[in-house]
């Protein structure tokens, strides 16, 4: 069986060997075993059910939560010569009936379906009459009510085991802390399934966190190093998405908005452009992205704070799925914390859920303000030890300096208390610095003992102090008082002089980069010699044209990593081209001659 699997891997998918635990997973599921697979985005999860579906008799039924994910994966599989299809609301009655006919006739290798459709009596009756190889439950964290993408329909998927106990099941996710893992196993009746847990580390991702100081300007500065790259910018609200997308377009960046407030046709068209074209930047709320298979996303930028570490990890995981270098950039400020706390506390969830979400937000704040290795902090949340010093995060590349903030913290906490724990950081900072504002004079705060005792620090430094006090759990935002700061129990030892504090040193403002010329185009940041880079760019143009002709995403033709390997190797014939990773028999037959001719034309 292992020789057959390896031969299929090479012939169909164009890969010379398995990665990590893929071989063990494929063997286990192909032999009829149940599996729970936790593997980082870009780690090759899809292969873990696609290959067993090809090795076993019948059709693999893949439960997938999003239409976009189904369509992308089916298009990619068809390019490989795999008989794949999907059933969802985008199909008319005639097309859906044809897919059902193919399923019953045993003509499909894989069928993607949403949980809502799978759970209908009509579809289950269809499955009773069809040859089924396995059930794959993708994005399995959606089963957890404590997770960040809860889908209640996922809870009913236990029926797969109850109704078809002889058919193997494989549940897969890239984002699950230990409690979520346990809940997945319990809710899907997979307690006895073999569990495969790969490292959550994404070594090709570079993590950077900066403090917000005119976030749009900072984003534009960051994007100057990514001209011509595909990327995603996440923003807090729909209004923010629209504003940021407009500002990026004005700066000459091919940016598109995406959020639930847009009409469905425009939103779908923007997503399609992002998937099909090179160098498009999608500005979106977190409604965008789950299951997006685009492998050449070179950066994910958060211009506002995400809601949790799991959400942050999954969203950043959409960058660099092809294993090439990519960046995860996060810009946040104290206002983000107030907004998110307000969103959580004013939500309709129960109190237990709210407490959990607030704890997760606090953990993310701790990550942001940490002076230690980002990768160590991030993986630690998922229970995975890491020695630190990863060499690919801001804290490792440019270790932050710190200063003794004990006295500053005592002044800040005292001033919050003296002003009645009724005001936000901006007003408290004015009191500390002795700024005679109308509000300070109105409330008589110019007569407080804390008036002007903080004149040794400027407003930006005090803002950093308050942000780190909130992140450290010594202050919290009172949402009922519009974000007013109040002391927590942990502030007592600091006020009494029983605990010392050190703060991250605020970096000085950097000069704004010159705005790129509007409409300027640039090649993606890729390390190739001039001749290879010219071949790479020519192949990218050919791929874009080919993808438009077929109305498919460019990456389903070839990944950037495959184009890069072709550009570097400059193969002379089909035999040489067949040795390139990512080129299986179907793609060699379909595109081989065109690639060789294109290389010859641009020699």
Backbone torsions as a table, in degrees:
resi	resn	phi	psi	omega
1	UNK	NA	-40.7	-176.9
2	UNK	-63.6	-37.2	178.0
3	UNK	-66.3	-39.4	178.7
4	UNK	-64.1	-42.9	179.9
5	UNK	-63.7	-43.3	-179.1
6	UNK	-66.8	-39.1	178.1
7	UNK	-63.7	-41.6	178.9
8	UNK	-66.4	-38.6	178.0
9	UNK	-59.6	-44.4	-177.7
10	UNK	-74.5	-44.6	-173.6
11	UNK	-73.4	-39.9	-176.0
12	UNK	-91.0	-47.8	-173.3
13	UNK	-96.0	-13.6	176.8
14	UNK	76.3	20.6	178.7
15	UNK	-105.4	138.8	-176.3
16	UNK	-77.4	-26.0	-177.9
17	UNK	-157.9	165.8	177.2
18	UNK	-76.4	160.7	176.3
19	UNK	-113.3	140.8	174.7
20	UNK	52.5	-126.1	-176.6
21	UNK	-93.4	10.3	-178.0
22	UNK	-54.5	-44.7	-176.4
23	UNK	-61.1	-44.5	-179.7
24	UNK	-65.8	-39.4	-179.5
25	UNK	-65.8	-47.8	-179.1
26	UNK	-59.3	-44.7	-179.7
27	UNK	-63.1	-46.1	-176.6
28	UNK	-62.4	-47.5	-177.7
29	UNK	-71.8	-38.1	178.7
30	UNK	-61.8	-30.6	178.7
31	UNK	-84.1	2.1	175.2
32	UNK	101.4	8.8	-178.6
33	UNK	-86.9	149.8	173.3
34	UNK	-82.4	150.5	-177.4
35	UNK	-146.8	144.9	169.4
36	UNK	-116.3	117.7	-172.4
37	UNK	-115.5	121.5	173.9
38	UNK	-114.4	114.1	-172.4
39	UNK	-146.6	137.3	-176.5
40	UNK	-64.7	155.4	175.3
41	UNK	-55.4	133.7	-177.4
42	UNK	86.3	0.6	-178.3
43	UNK	-85.8	-6.4	178.1
44	UNK	96.6	34.7	-178.9
45	UNK	-63.5	-43.3	-173.8
46	UNK	-57.6	-37.5	-179.7
47	UNK	-61.3	-27.4	-176.1
48	UNK	-67.9	-20.6	172.9
49	UNK	-113.1	-24.9	179.9
50	UNK	-67.4	-45.4	-178.3
51	UNK	-66.8	-46.4	175.4
52	UNK	-58.8	-32.9	177.5
53	UNK	-63.8	-34.5	178.1
54	UNK	-76.8	-30.4	-177.3
55	UNK	-80.1	-29.4	-177.6
56	UNK	-93.6	158.8	174.7
57	UNK	-71.9	141.6	177.0
58	UNK	99.1	-171.3	-175.6
59	UNK	-108.0	134.9	174.2
60	UNK	-79.3	124.6	178.6
61	UNK	-97.7	118.3	-175.6
62	UNK	-108.5	117.3	176.4
63	UNK	-86.4	117.7	-174.0
64	UNK	-131.0	138.2	-171.8
65	UNK	-83.4	-15.4	-173.6
66	UNK	-129.3	140.1	178.9
67	UNK	-60.9	-42.9	-177.7
68	UNK	-60.3	-40.2	180.0
69	UNK	-63.3	-44.7	179.5
70	UNK	-58.7	-50.3	-174.6
71	UNK	-63.0	-42.5	-179.3
72	UNK	-64.2	-44.4	-176.7
73	UNK	-70.1	-36.7	177.8
74	UNK	-65.2	-43.2	178.4
75	UNK	-61.0	-42.7	179.4
76	UNK	-64.2	-41.1	179.9
77	UNK	-66.5	-40.1	178.8
78	UNK	-63.6	-34.0	175.9
79	UNK	-62.8	-27.0	-179.8
80	UNK	-87.5	-1.7	-178.7
81	UNK	87.5	13.0	179.6
82	UNK	-89.1	138.0	179.0
83	UNK	-82.0	92.8	-176.5
84	UNK	-123.2	153.7	179.1
85	UNK	-154.1	169.3	174.4
86	UNK	-135.7	156.1	173.2
87	UNK	-123.6	112.7	175.4
88	UNK	-154.9	-175.8	-171.8
89	UNK	-69.3	-9.5	179.7
90	UNK	-78.5	-14.8	-178.4
91	UNK	-88.8	139.3	172.8
92	UNK	-79.1	174.8	-174.0
93	UNK	-60.7	-37.7	-178.6
94	UNK	-67.1	-45.2	-179.2
95	UNK	-66.0	-41.1	179.1
96	UNK	-63.6	-40.3	179.3
97	UNK	-63.8	-35.7	178.5
98	UNK	-67.4	-40.5	177.0
99	UNK	-62.7	-43.2	178.5
100	UNK	-62.3	-39.3	177.8
101	UNK	-62.1	-43.9	179.9
102	UNK	-62.7	-38.9	179.0
103	UNK	-62.3	-49.5	-178.1
104	UNK	-65.9	-30.1	-179.3
105	UNK	-83.2	-2.1	-179.8
106	UNK	73.0	27.0	-176.7
107	UNK	-94.9	-1.5	-177.8
108	UNK	-110.6	141.5	173.2
109	UNK	-89.0	-38.4	-178.1
110	UNK	-142.4	140.1	176.2
111	UNK	-131.8	123.1	179.5
112	UNK	-96.7	136.5	-176.1
113	UNK	-149.5	145.8	177.0
114	UNK	-77.1	152.4	-178.7
115	UNK	-60.7	-34.0	-179.7
116	UNK	-61.2	-41.7	179.8
117	UNK	-73.1	-42.2	-178.6
118	UNK	-57.0	-36.3	-174.0
119	UNK	-80.4	-2.5	177.4
120	UNK	-73.4	147.8	179.1
121	UNK	-59.7	-38.0	-178.6
122	UNK	-62.8	-44.0	-177.3
123	UNK	-71.1	-38.2	178.8
124	UNK	-65.7	-34.5	175.0
125	UNK	-64.2	-36.8	176.9
126	UNK	-62.9	-42.9	-180.0
127	UNK	-65.0	-32.6	178.4
128	UNK	-60.3	-28.2	-176.3
129	UNK	-100.4	-1.0	-175.5
130	UNK	-108.0	151.8	173.7
131	UNK	-76.7	117.6	-174.9
132	UNK	-112.6	127.8	179.3
133	UNK	-84.4	-43.8	-177.5
134	UNK	-168.0	166.6	170.2
135	UNK	-113.7	126.7	175.7
136	UNK	-113.5	126.8	179.0
137	UNK	-108.1	98.9	-177.7
138	UNK	-83.5	156.9	-178.5
139	UNK	52.2	49.4	-172.0
140	UNK	-65.1	-17.1	177.6
141	UNK	-63.5	-15.5	178.2
142	UNK	-63.5	-12.1	-179.9
143	UNK	-78.8	-17.2	-173.3
144	UNK	-88.4	123.1	178.7
145	UNK	-71.1	-14.5	178.4
146	UNK	-96.9	-0.6	-179.0
147	UNK	-83.1	-172.5	-174.6
148	UNK	-100.4	-4.2	-179.1
149	UNK	-137.1	44.0	-173.4
150	UNK	-60.6	129.7	175.2
151	UNK	-125.3	109.9	-174.5
152	UNK	-57.6	-28.6	-179.8
153	UNK	-61.4	-30.2	-178.9
154	UNK	-60.8	-27.6	-178.1
155	UNK	-66.3	-23.0	-177.0
156	UNK	-89.2	1.0	-176.2
157	UNK	-74.3	-2.0	172.8
158	UNK	-61.5	-19.4	-180.0
159	UNK	-62.2	-23.5	179.3
160	UNK	-62.1	-42.7	179.9
161	UNK	-74.4	-37.5	-176.8
162	UNK	-69.1	-38.5	-174.4
163	UNK	-89.4	-33.0	-178.8
164	UNK	-130.1	66.6	-174.1
165	UNK	-63.9	-20.6	-176.7
166	UNK	-84.9	-8.5	-177.2
167	UNK	-96.3	126.3	-177.3
168	UNK	-66.0	149.6	177.9
169	UNK	-123.8	143.5	175.5
170	UNK	-133.2	120.8	177.8
171	UNK	-105.8	135.6	-173.6
172	UNK	-133.8	142.5	174.3
173	UNK	-156.6	156.4	176.2
174	UNK	-106.4	-6.1	-171.9
175	UNK	-138.4	100.3	176.9
176	UNK	-160.7	118.4	172.3
177	UNK	-76.5	178.9	-173.2
178	UNK	-58.6	-45.3	178.7
179	UNK	-62.4	-37.5	179.7
180	UNK	-67.7	-38.3	177.1
181	UNK	-59.5	-44.3	-179.6
182	UNK	-64.3	-39.4	-178.7
183	UNK	-68.3	-37.8	177.4
184	UNK	-58.5	-48.8	-178.9
185	UNK	-61.4	-40.4	-178.3
186	UNK	-71.0	-48.4	-174.1
187	UNK	-68.8	-30.2	-178.6
188	UNK	-99.2	8.1	179.7
189	UNK	57.3	47.3	-179.3
190	UNK	-118.0	25.9	-179.6
191	UNK	-60.3	-32.8	-178.4
192	UNK	-91.9	0.3	-179.9
193	UNK	-71.3	150.2	175.0
194	UNK	-72.1	133.2	-175.6
195	UNK	-104.6	128.3	177.7
196	UNK	-116.6	112.5	-178.5
197	UNK	-117.0	109.3	177.6
198	UNK	-87.7	167.4	174.9
199	UNK	-61.4	140.4	175.8
200	UNK	-83.4	-1.7	-175.7
201	UNK	-69.3	136.8	172.3
202	UNK	-117.3	82.0	-172.4
203	UNK	-61.7	-20.4	-179.7
204	UNK	-80.3	-9.7	180.0
205	UNK	-90.1	132.9	174.1
206	UNK	-102.1	121.9	-177.6
207	UNK	-96.6	130.6	176.5
208	UNK	-135.6	137.1	175.7
209	UNK	-128.1	128.8	177.1
210	UNK	-128.5	157.1	-180.0
211	UNK	-87.2	136.5	-172.0
212	UNK	-69.9	129.8	176.0
213	UNK	-153.0	81.4	-168.7
214	UNK	69.7	75.8	-171.8
215	UNK	-59.0	-37.5	-178.9
216	UNK	-65.7	-42.3	176.7
217	UNK	-61.3	-43.0	179.9
218	UNK	-63.9	-37.7	177.4
219	UNK	-63.8	-44.6	179.0
220	UNK	-61.2	-39.3	176.9
221	UNK	-62.1	-43.8	178.9
222	UNK	-61.8	-40.9	-175.1
223	UNK	-72.3	-14.5	178.5
224	UNK	-62.0	-27.0	178.7
225	UNK	-86.3	0.5	-176.6
226	UNK	-127.6	30.3	177.5
227	UNK	-61.8	129.2	179.8
228	UNK	86.9	-3.2	179.6
229	UNK	-90.6	149.9	168.4
230	UNK	-81.1	139.7	179.9
231	UNK	-160.9	170.1	179.1
232	UNK	-125.2	133.6	173.3
233	UNK	-114.5	119.5	178.7
234	UNK	-97.8	133.6	179.1
235	UNK	-127.3	162.6	-170.1
236	UNK	-71.2	-40.0	-171.4
237	UNK	-134.2	166.1	178.1
238	UNK	-61.3	-44.5	-179.4
239	UNK	-60.9	-40.4	179.7
240	UNK	-65.7	-39.9	178.0
241	UNK	-58.5	-49.9	-178.4
242	UNK	-60.7	-42.5	-177.9
243	UNK	-66.6	-45.0	-178.3
244	UNK	-66.7	-42.0	179.0
245	UNK	-59.9	-42.2	179.8
246	UNK	-63.8	-41.6	-179.8
247	UNK	-67.1	-36.1	178.1
248	UNK	-67.7	-41.0	178.1
249	UNK	-61.5	-42.0	178.2
250	UNK	-61.8	-27.5	179.1
251	UNK	-86.9	6.7	176.7
252	UNK	86.8	18.1	-179.3
253	UNK	-103.0	136.1	-179.6
254	UNK	-77.3	82.3	-175.5
255	UNK	-110.8	146.0	179.1
256	UNK	-132.5	144.3	176.0
257	UNK	-88.5	158.4	176.3
258	UNK	-154.3	116.8	173.2
259	UNK	-161.5	167.2	-172.6
260	UNK	-69.5	-15.1	179.7
261	UNK	-81.1	-9.0	179.3
262	UNK	-81.2	157.6	175.1
263	UNK	-68.3	148.4	-170.7
264	UNK	-58.7	-37.8	-176.8
265	UNK	-66.5	-43.9	179.6
266	UNK	-66.6	-42.5	179.7
267	UNK	-61.5	-44.5	179.6
268	UNK	-65.7	-38.5	179.6
269	UNK	-65.6	-40.7	178.8
270	UNK	-65.3	-41.3	177.9
271	UNK	-63.5	-39.9	-179.5
272	UNK	-64.1	-41.3	178.3
273	UNK	-62.6	-41.7	178.9
274	UNK	-61.0	-41.1	-177.7
275	UNK	-74.9	-35.6	-171.7
276	UNK	-91.1	-27.3	-174.1
277	UNK	-104.9	155.8	176.0
278	UNK	-89.1	146.5	170.6
279	UNK	76.8	19.9	178.0
280	UNK	-95.1	137.2	176.9
281	UNK	-106.3	122.4	178.7
282	UNK	-97.1	123.5	174.9
283	UNK	-101.4	122.3	-166.8
284	UNK	-149.7	159.0	163.7
285	UNK	-81.7	174.0	-177.2
286	UNK	-69.0	-1.4	174.1
287	UNK	-64.1	-18.9	-178.2
288	UNK	-99.2	135.0	165.0
289	UNK	124.8	-30.0	-176.3
290	UNK	-61.1	122.8	178.8
291	UNK	84.6	1.0	178.4
292	UNK	-67.7	123.5	-172.9
293	UNK	-94.7	1.7	-176.4
294	UNK	-57.0	116.4	-171.1
295	UNK	-83.9	-20.0	-171.1
296	UNK	-103.2	31.2	172.4
297	UNK	-72.7	115.2	-172.7
298	UNK	-89.2	-14.1	176.4
299	UNK	-155.5	149.9	166.6
300	UNK	-124.9	121.6	-178.1
301	UNK	-115.7	129.8	172.8
302	UNK	-103.6	110.8	178.5
303	UNK	-85.0	-9.8	173.0
304	UNK	-134.4	162.0	-177.0
305	UNK	-69.9	132.9	173.0
306	UNK	-69.6	178.6	-174.9
307	UNK	-89.8	-23.5	-175.6
308	UNK	-160.3	166.6	177.7
309	UNK	-66.7	-37.9	178.8
310	UNK	-62.6	-45.2	178.3
311	UNK	-61.6	-43.4	178.7
312	UNK	-61.5	-44.7	-178.5
313	UNK	-63.3	-44.2	-178.4
314	UNK	-68.2	-41.4	-179.0
315	UNK	-66.6	-44.0	177.7
316	UNK	-67.1	-26.7	-179.5
317	UNK	-66.8	-9.8	176.3
318	UNK	-77.4	-6.6	175.8
319	UNK	-93.6	143.2	171.2
320	UNK	64.5	34.3	178.7
321	UNK	-65.6	-18.8	179.1
322	UNK	-84.2	2.4	178.9
323	UNK	85.0	-5.9	177.7
324	UNK	-79.5	159.9	-179.1
325	UNK	-57.1	139.4	178.9
326	UNK	-150.3	165.0	-176.2
327	UNK	-123.0	143.2	171.9
328	UNK	-117.6	111.5	-172.3
329	UNK	-117.7	130.4	-177.0
330	UNK	-130.5	128.4	178.8
331	UNK	-120.8	121.9	-177.1
332	UNK	-146.1	158.2	177.9
333	UNK	-141.5	177.7	-177.1
334	UNK	-63.5	-32.0	178.1
335	UNK	-61.1	-33.7	177.6
336	UNK	-62.2	-40.5	-178.8
337	UNK	-63.4	-44.7	179.5
338	UNK	-61.6	-45.0	-179.5
339	UNK	-60.3	-44.8	-176.9
340	UNK	-70.8	-39.0	177.1
341	UNK	-62.1	-39.3	178.4
342	UNK	-64.9	-42.2	179.6
343	UNK	-61.0	-42.9	-178.8
344	UNK	-68.7	-48.9	-172.1
345	UNK	-73.6	-25.1	178.7
346	UNK	-93.7	1.6	179.3
347	UNK	-72.5	173.9	-176.2
348	UNK	-91.4	-1.4	-178.6
349	UNK	-66.9	160.1	177.2
350	UNK	-69.8	168.4	-175.9
351	UNK	-63.0	-37.8	-179.9
352	UNK	-63.0	-42.8	178.5
353	UNK	-63.8	-41.8	179.6
354	UNK	-62.2	-43.9	179.0
355	UNK	-60.6	-41.1	179.1
356	UNK	-63.4	-45.4	-178.6
357	UNK	-65.1	-36.1	177.5
358	UNK	-67.1	-38.8	177.3
359	UNK	-63.6	-40.3	179.4
360	UNK	-66.6	-37.4	176.4
361	UNK	-64.7	-42.1	177.9
362	UNK	-61.2	-39.3	178.6
363	UNK	-63.8	-38.7	178.1
364	UNK	-66.8	-38.6	176.2
365	UNK	-61.5	-41.6	177.4
366	UNK	-60.9	-40.1	176.4
367	UNK	-60.9	-44.7	-176.4
368	UNK	-64.0	-40.2	-175.7
369	UNK	-90.9	-2.1	-178.6
370	UNK	-63.0	144.5	174.1
371	UNK	-98.6	3.3	-177.8
372	UNK	-96.1	176.6	180.0
373	UNK	-55.2	124.6	-179.1
374	UNK	-60.4	-42.3	-176.6
375	UNK	-64.0	-39.3	178.0
376	UNK	-62.7	-43.6	179.7
377	UNK	-65.9	-44.1	-176.6
378	UNK	-65.7	-48.0	-178.7
379	UNK	-68.9	-30.6	178.2
380	UNK	-59.7	-32.4	178.2
381	UNK	-62.8	-32.3	-179.6
382	UNK	-92.8	12.3	176.7
383	UNK	75.7	18.3	-179.1
384	UNK	-107.4	117.7	180.0
385	UNK	-69.3	146.9	176.0
386	UNK	-144.3	135.7	-174.8
387	UNK	-70.5	-10.9	-176.1
388	UNK	85.8	-171.6	-179.1
389	UNK	50.8	51.3	-175.3
390	UNK	-71.3	-22.4	179.3
391	UNK	75.7	7.5	-178.5
392	UNK	-141.7	40.8	170.9
393	UNK	-143.9	163.6	-175.7
394	UNK	-61.1	-38.5	-177.8
395	UNK	-69.1	-27.6	177.5
396	UNK	-85.1	-39.4	-178.4
397	UNK	-73.2	-34.1	-178.6
398	UNK	-141.0	76.9	-173.1
399	UNK	-52.2	128.7	-178.2
400	UNK	-72.0	146.2	173.4
401	UNK	-87.3	157.8	178.9
402	UNK	-133.2	164.2	-179.5
403	UNK	-140.5	158.5	-180.0
404	UNK	-73.1	104.9	-176.3
405	UNK	-100.6	17.2	-174.5
406	UNK	-61.3	-50.1	-177.6
407	UNK	-67.9	-39.9	178.2
408	UNK	-61.9	-40.9	179.4
409	UNK	-64.0	-41.8	179.8
410	UNK	-64.2	-40.8	176.9
411	UNK	-62.3	-45.6	-177.5
412	UNK	-63.7	-47.1	-178.2
413	UNK	-65.6	-40.0	178.3
414	UNK	-62.9	-40.3	-178.5
415	UNK	-68.7	-37.3	174.8
416	UNK	-59.3	-43.7	-179.0
417	UNK	-67.3	-46.2	-176.9
418	UNK	-64.6	-31.1	179.4
419	UNK	-85.4	5.0	172.0
420	UNK	90.8	11.4	179.7
421	UNK	53.3	41.0	-175.4
422	UNK	-120.6	0.9	-170.4
423	UNK	-130.4	158.0	176.8
424	UNK	-79.2	177.2	-174.8
425	UNK	-62.1	-36.8	-176.3
426	UNK	-57.7	-46.9	-179.5
427	UNK	-69.4	-42.5	-179.6
428	UNK	-61.0	-38.3	178.3
429	UNK	-64.8	-40.7	176.8
430	UNK	-59.2	-41.4	178.9
431	UNK	-65.0	-45.8	179.9
432	UNK	-59.4	-37.6	-176.7
433	UNK	-90.9	-2.8	178.2
434	UNK	70.7	35.7	-179.9
435	UNK	-87.1	120.7	-174.5
436	UNK	-80.8	74.8	176.7
437	UNK	-84.2	164.8	177.9
438	UNK	-60.7	-40.2	-179.4
439	UNK	-65.7	-43.3	-178.8
440	UNK	-61.9	-42.2	-179.4
441	UNK	-71.8	-37.5	-179.6
442	UNK	-59.4	-43.2	-176.5
443	UNK	-90.7	2.0	179.3
444	UNK	71.4	22.2	-177.4
445	UNK	-74.0	-11.0	175.2
446	UNK	-73.9	-8.1	178.9
447	UNK	-103.3	2.3	179.5
448	UNK	-74.9	155.9	178.5
449	UNK	-67.6	-19.9	-179.6
450	UNK	-91.9	2.1	-179.5
451	UNK	-64.4	118.3	174.0
452	UNK	76.6	6.3	-177.3
453	UNK	-76.2	-6.6	-179.4
454	UNK	-112.6	26.8	-177.7
455	UNK	-69.4	-9.8	-179.9
456	UNK	-75.3	-16.0	178.6
457	UNK	-115.4	147.2	176.9
458	UNK	-85.0	175.3	-174.6
459	UNK	-62.0	-36.1	-178.4
460	UNK	-67.5	-39.8	178.4
461	UNK	-67.4	-40.8	177.8
462	UNK	-65.2	-37.1	176.7
463	UNK	-59.3	-40.4	177.4
464	UNK	-63.8	-40.6	178.8
465	UNK	-60.6	-48.2	-178.1
466	UNK	-65.9	-38.1	178.6
467	UNK	-61.7	-41.2	-178.0
468	UNK	-75.9	-28.2	174.0
469	UNK	-67.8	-38.4	175.7
470	UNK	-66.5	-45.6	-179.7
471	UNK	-62.3	-33.2	-179.5
472	UNK	-84.0	-0.2	176.2
473	UNK	80.3	16.0	179.1
474	UNK	-91.8	-21.8	173.2
475	UNK	-128.9	152.5	173.1
476	UNK	-138.9	154.3	-179.2
477	UNK	-87.7	126.8	177.9
478	UNK	-87.3	103.1	-174.0
479	UNK	-65.7	-34.8	-179.8
480	UNK	-65.1	-19.0	177.3
481	UNK	-111.3	35.0	174.0
482	UNK	56.2	43.5	174.5
483	UNK	86.6	13.0	177.0
484	UNK	-60.2	141.6	-179.7
485	UNK	-85.5	139.3	175.7
486	UNK	-138.4	156.1	-177.6
487	UNK	-74.1	149.4	171.4
488	UNK	-106.7	171.8	179.4
489	UNK	-61.1	-29.5	-177.9
490	UNK	-71.2	-12.1	-179.1
491	UNK	-77.1	-21.2	-176.3
492	UNK	-54.0	-53.8	-179.1
493	UNK	-58.3	-32.5	178.6
494	UNK	-70.3	-45.8	179.2
495	UNK	-62.5	-32.9	-179.1
496	UNK	-85.2	1.0	179.3
497	UNK	77.0	20.1	-177.7
498	UNK	-96.3	-5.0	-177.3
499	UNK	-143.2	133.4	176.9
500	UNK	-96.7	153.1	179.4
501	UNK	-130.2	144.8	170.9
502	UNK	-121.2	139.2	-178.6
503	UNK	-116.2	149.0	172.0
504	UNK	-63.5	135.4	177.6
505	UNK	-74.0	128.3	179.1
506	UNK	-69.4	127.8	179.3
507	UNK	-73.4	143.2	177.9
508	UNK	-65.6	155.6	177.4
509	UNK	-60.9	140.4	174.5
510	UNK	-97.1	150.0	178.5
511	UNK	-65.2	141.6	-178.4
512	UNK	-67.7	134.9	177.5
513	UNK	-69.3	149.7	177.1
514	UNK	-63.9	135.6	-178.8
515	UNK	-63.6	130.6	177.6
516	UNK	-61.4	150.1	177.1
517	UNK	-61.3	132.8	-179.1
518	UNK	-58.0	134.3	177.5
519	UNK	81.4	-1.4	-177.7
520	UNK	-66.3	139.4	178.8
521	UNK	-109.0	151.8	178.6
522	UNK	-150.2	152.7	176.4
523	UNK	-76.1	153.7	176.9
524	UNK	-63.5	153.8	-179.6
525	UNK	-70.9	104.3	-176.8
526	UNK	-143.2	136.9	-172.1
527	UNK	-91.0	93.5	178.2
528	UNK	-137.9	153.3	174.6
529	UNK	-69.5	160.7	-172.9
530	UNK	-53.6	-43.7	-178.1
531	UNK	-66.4	-43.0	179.2
532	UNK	-66.9	-38.2	179.2
533	UNK	-63.8	-38.8	177.8
534	UNK	-63.5	-42.1	177.5
535	UNK	-64.8	-40.4	-179.8
536	UNK	-61.1	-46.5	-179.3
537	UNK	-64.6	-38.6	178.5
538	UNK	-65.7	-40.9	178.0
539	UNK	-66.1	-36.1	177.5
540	UNK	-63.4	-41.5	178.5
541	UNK	-64.7	-43.2	177.2
542	UNK	-61.0	-43.0	-179.4
543	UNK	-62.2	-42.3	-179.8
544	UNK	-62.2	-43.7	179.1
545	UNK	-63.3	-44.5	-179.7
546	UNK	-63.2	-41.4	-179.7
547	UNK	-65.4	-39.9	178.6
548	UNK	-64.8	-39.5	179.4
549	UNK	-62.3	-34.7	-178.1
550	UNK	-94.9	-6.1	-177.2
551	UNK	57.0	48.4	177.4
552	UNK	-131.2	158.3	174.4
553	UNK	-59.1	144.5	-177.1
554	UNK	-59.2	-36.5	-174.7
555	UNK	-70.3	-16.9	177.4
556	UNK	-76.9	-16.1	172.4
557	UNK	-73.1	-63.1	173.0
558	UNK	-151.2	144.4	173.0
559	UNK	-71.5	158.8	174.1
560	UNK	-56.1	-39.9	-178.3
561	UNK	-61.5	-36.6	177.9
562	UNK	-69.3	-43.1	177.5
563	UNK	-61.8	-39.1	178.8
564	UNK	-62.8	-45.2	-180.0
565	UNK	-63.0	-38.3	176.9
566	UNK	-64.2	-45.1	-178.3
567	UNK	-61.6	-38.7	-179.3
568	UNK	-73.6	-40.4	-175.8
569	UNK	-80.1	-27.6	-177.4
570	UNK	45.2	60.1	-176.2
571	UNK	-63.3	148.0	-177.6
572	UNK	-96.1	-22.6	-176.4
573	UNK	-147.0	177.4	-176.3
574	UNK	-65.0	-34.4	179.0
575	UNK	-62.8	-44.2	178.3
576	UNK	-65.5	-41.0	-178.5
577	UNK	-64.6	-33.3	-178.0
578	UNK	-67.7	-15.0	-179.8
579	UNK	-84.7	-7.6	-178.5
580	UNK	-75.8	130.5	177.6
581	UNK	-58.3	135.2	178.9
582	UNK	97.0	-0.2	179.0
583	UNK	-114.7	99.5	176.5
584	UNK	-89.5	-174.5	-174.5
585	UNK	-62.7	-42.1	-177.7
586	UNK	-64.7	-44.8	-179.1
587	UNK	-71.6	-33.0	176.7
588	UNK	-63.5	-43.5	179.7
589	UNK	-67.4	-36.6	-173.8
590	UNK	-80.1	-38.6	-171.3
591	UNK	-123.0	-6.9	-172.7
592	UNK	-53.6	-52.9	-177.2
593	UNK	-63.3	-39.7	-179.7
594	UNK	-64.0	-40.5	178.8
595	UNK	-64.4	-46.5	-179.6
596	UNK	-62.3	-40.6	179.2
597	UNK	-65.0	-38.6	-179.8
598	UNK	-66.9	-39.6	177.0
599	UNK	-63.6	-40.2	179.7
600	UNK	-65.0	-40.6	-178.7
601	UNK	-67.6	-24.7	-177.1
602	UNK	-114.8	25.0	178.8
603	UNK	-70.2	NA	NA
